[in-house]
Amino acid sequence: MNPGLLALVLLASLEATPGRGPTDKLTPCRVSEVEEEVLCGRYEVYENRAAATGRKIGLNVVVLPAKTADVAPDPLVFLAGGGVVPATSYAPYFSRAFPDLRRRRDILLIDQRGSGASNALECELPTDPANAEYRDEARFLEAVRRCRKELERKADLRYYTTPVAMDDLDEVRGWLGYPRLNLLGVSYGTKAAMVYLRQHPERVRSMVLHGVVPLDVPMWLEFPRSYQQALDEVFAACARQRGCHDAFPNIAQEFSVLLKRLAEKAVKVKVSKPKTGQEVEVPIDAEILSGFVGSVLFSAARIHDLPLLIHLAHAGDYQPLARRLAARGESRIAKGVYLSIVCNDEIPQFDAAAVPAATAGTFVGAFRLGREVLACGEWARGWLPEGYRAPVRSDVPALVLTGALDHVTPPRYGEGVARSLANARHLVLPGRGHNDTDPCVSEIEQAFVAAGGLEGLETSCLAKTEDLSFALRADELVN
């Protein structure tokens, strides 16, 4: 038999074999907030993969096993966003959200190097605009240097980049015996998915990209303008609805006045924390307000309360806004790995001199982006392969999803990436923000992965999306 034909026959036989999986490499375990027993393990990779010597990193691996004995050989792999949240922290979500897919497919979760239980690069580094150390440039720079020095005791920060991490993923794939993978990337995870596809094209069966981060766009420089456009659309949506327009006829102007007022003089508001009842004093100024608004724009559910919160604060009632600020939780992203990714992938894509013009006239302004530029000036730089920023070309089936209200990765990003993929379909999800998901979206994702292609993909549930709704009175605040 022709050797090439023999290889194809063997591959087809391998992929048709039911029950293939990681049970001989991983052990049964329990994971917080997951009712069922799953599989856990660790796999060591060299920190410096090219040298293949020296320090090793233990990667934390969790597999949610398929529910039936007829197991498809290609699992779904989740690539998390945030640059980068530990993927295993999503085990509770995936244990419930993808019941159809899990009948025949494992779900593979790996904490990317530098995150979670995979040598997390965590340090004390302020990123909250309410933090005095973050606000003071000299103190912030000293904190970045202190963070780097601390982490360099246990890591060479040059090797915590996306291309290196995606080679880790492929090594784990081989160790577990999976011939191919179905990739589900969200936000930063979409970039990771495209990098994996380029580095290991023969190992990808299908790919879902939700909230696409393009390789060839200076996204960080475009953030402020994208945020402003999304906020303008929220205000326009309010104006189109009679109730919202009647309650807040000048909401855009009120926000502008409020922002200017808080830039001139901050306020401090005493409130009780929602869960503990502890009384705290919450500072509010322009930077804190803009950061809050940016966080609200992530989803339609959060947007629901925004015009009313702005209106009340403009009128001098800061209590509802302060309660939201007091309820904010801590980020799950390790600061060091975030900087190792951002300072290699994003900040080098533009000249710092372009920041003032890019941020002028936006509610976000230049402060936060300026802090990222400062931090990256102190951070270790890794190696990126030649042509890294070029769009990925592939005929692997790809489903590209973008929220119509996405302020981080707007629809134009999804359109651009879909054009470079020969077998892609881009869906703009009405009424949804950045990575907004719900049963309709997860059903579409499951059907696509199960089929391994776009033909006949059912998307009619998107037409049932309700319009944005807005709280008009204090008793209608829900978040």
Phi, psi and omega in degrees: 000145175304131183303320180296318179295320178301318180297320180293320179297317180295320180295317179297320179296318180298315184286341179271352183287117180287155172082002177294144181172190190262015189298336180273352181251335182246166182239149178300143183203172175244138179240140182307133176070012174246120187290324186272166172281137179237192181241137183228157176182178177228146178225129184268136174231156175288136174300312174265093186295324182294320181282331182055034175216166174089211187300142174245153178244130174273115180272132180276123186236130173231133176239126170270106188287152177301154187275341182242170181283338180274080189267126173293146186284347186248109182283171168268129177250127179263127176248112191283162178266192175086344181063045013204134176286143178301125183296326183294342179291347178269006180304316178301318179298309184289338177292339183248327195278339186239056185297321181295314182295324185286352176299322185237357185230138169290157169243121185257125180236126180230126172291115181301147180310133182093356181234160174054233180262023178245065181057059183302130179267070183257142178206170177276100180223117184290136175225002180272124181297348176277352183275127183296326180293324178291324184286331181271117187302313182295317180292323178296314179300320178295323178294321178296315179297319179296318178299312180299314181299319179297314184288331181291351173287337183233002184203146168265105190295347178291342188254019179248050182253168183298312181300321179293317180296325180287333171289327172303311181304317182292327178293319176296319176306311180296320179299320182278351176085019177273123181289325180216167182231152166255122186261132171238106180249139175237136178052238178307327180298338176290321176296315178301319180297317180292324176294317177299315180301317180292321183280334183220061187299328183285352185257008183246123177271317179204166185211128173250126179242111184246110184079072197282130172259104183291152177282335191253014183240134177284073190300321182298321179291332181271349181310305185303318180291320179296318177299315182296318179298321179293318178295319177301322179292323177297314179297322178295321178296321176298317181296331181283340181262124188303314183298315181292318180297318181293323181285325185225067186293340183236040190296321180296318179293320179299319180295318180298316179295316180299316180298317180295318180299316182286336174290329180278324181206121178286159174240157174234131187233129177271127178219167175261134177295139186302316188273323187260339185077000180294134179278129180227158176257120185254120175279144176224121171224188186297319181293320179293318178296315182296323177295321177296314180299319177301321180289326179294325184292355181293335183209154178298326180297320180285324181299331182314320186264352192298309181302320181293319178299318178296315182299315181295316180295321178300325180278358177103358178264096183268356186302308181301318178296316181297323178297322177296317180295323180291336184271358183297139179265175179278148176289145177267007183267126176292127187300321184293316180289327175302312180292323179297327179280308184296320185285348174256319186275321195250303188298323179293353182282352181214162177272133181302335179294343181277350186298312182304314181292324182289335184255350183300134177079007178255152180289339180287318182072192187260354190299305185294317179297322176299322178295322178294319178298316178299313181299318182290337174293342181254357190260155179291142178254137178258182181265137173242141182295156178300137180076015185302323186273000178286147177302146179280133177251129182195156172251013175296135178304129184224130175253118184251124184239135177221132173292136179299334181258012186297119181264350181263308179236081186296165184307330181297332177291315178298320178299316181295315180294319180298328179294332182275350181253120189292338185233055185238154172228131180256122176249125172267119187271110184297143174068017184235149179262208184288114181061019172303126179229161183194176181305323179298311182296316182292328176295318178297315180298314181297316181296320179296312182294319180300318181283333183072019181190176187265344185300129177072014182296126183268121182233015188297338181296336180295330181292345181270004181299132179281153176295159173305139174242153185228140172289133181251342180224161183302326181284357177260359177295132185241343186250000000 
